[in-house]
Amino acid sequence: MSVPAKPTGLKATALVKGAKLTWDSTAGATGFFVYRGTTKINAGNSLTFTDSGLWPGVVHTYYLSAYNADGESAKTSPVYVTPLAEPILVKNLYKFELSSKTWMSNEVEPSGFPTKIFGGGEY
């Protein structure tokens, strides 16, 4: 047996506060090391890895290597991923109808906003 070849097909997909990595099988490998930057963050024999708890909007760099009893392969070329932010639930959405000059809301009118845009001198 010998050290496995460098893995191929490494891809990264952005998730909310995370990243999903996938790659192709490597002949002779019994497992894979996943690196975020220079830090080894996972070892296992799966062809996928999900990294969670990441800061949204920050670019993360990942590498992958294969290993077996004879040692570790060279690392792949890097892949880059920027985790997504959590969606924001919009509450208290207001809509102003110019034609009817009235507020439409799922709650009470917001204080400090005019109820008319023309005619009464309110802006």
N, C-alpha and C positions, 0 to 999 in steps of 0.2 A: 504494500500500500504506500501511497505518497500523499503529500499535502494536497488538498483539493484545489481546483482552479478557482480563480476569482469569480464570484457570482456575477450573473448578468441579469438585465431586465429590471433593475431597481427603479421603482416609481413611487412618488409621494403624492398623496391627496390631502388637501386641507380639510380639516374638520373644525367644528366649534371647539375652540380651546385645545386643539389636538391635531395630530397627523396620522394618517394610515399609510404604512409602507407595505409594498408587495414586491416580490421578485420571483425569478425563475428557479427551478430546481438545479442543483449543481451535483454532477456525478462525483461520487466518492466522499461527499460531505455528510457528516453525522449531525451537524447543526450549524447555526449561523450566529455571529455576533453583530449586534446593531449598535452603531455609534451615533451619538448626537454631538457634533463637533469632535473633540478628542476623547470624550467620555464614553466608555462602554456602558450602555444602558439596558441591554438585554442579551440573553443567550438562550437559544432554544432551537427546535427542529422544525418549526412552522415556517411557511412561506409568506406569512404576513405578521405585522406587528403594529399595534396602535399605541401611540404615545399620547398621553392625556395630561391635562393640567398645565398646558402651555399658555404663555402670555399671547393674546391675540395681537396681530399686527406686527409681530417680531419675526424676522426671517430665521428659520432654523435650518442647519445643514446636517445631513445624514450620510453615513457611509455604512457599508455592509462588508463583512468578510465571512468565509466559510471555514469550518474547522473539522478535524477528525483526530484520531489518536496520534497521527504523525505531526500535527501542528495546524497553524492558521494560514489561510491564503492571504494574498495581497488584498487591500481594501478596494472597493469599487470607486468609480468616479463619484463625486458628491451629487446629491439631489437636494433641492432647496424647496422649502414649503413655508408659507405664512399662515398660521392658524387664523380662523375666523372668529369674530366677536359673537357673543350670544345675541340673538335677535331681540329687539326692544319691543315690548308690548306697548302700543300707544293707547293711553287711557285719556279720557276727557277730550276727545277730538271735537273741535268746533268748526262749524261751517257757516260762513256769512253769505247769505243770498242777496246779491245786489238788486235783483228785480223786486224782491219783497221787502228789502231793508230790515230783515229780522234775523236774529240768531237762531240756529237750530243746534240743539245739544242734547246729549243724554243726561245732562245734569243742569243745574241752575246756570244762568248767564255768568260769565266771569266778571268779577267786579273790576271796575276801572275801564271797561271797554264800552264804546258807544253802541247804542242799539240802532242808530240811524247813521248813514254815511253822508246823506245829502239833506238839505232843507233846514235842519235845526241848529246848524252851526257846530255840531259835534263831529269830531274827526278822530 
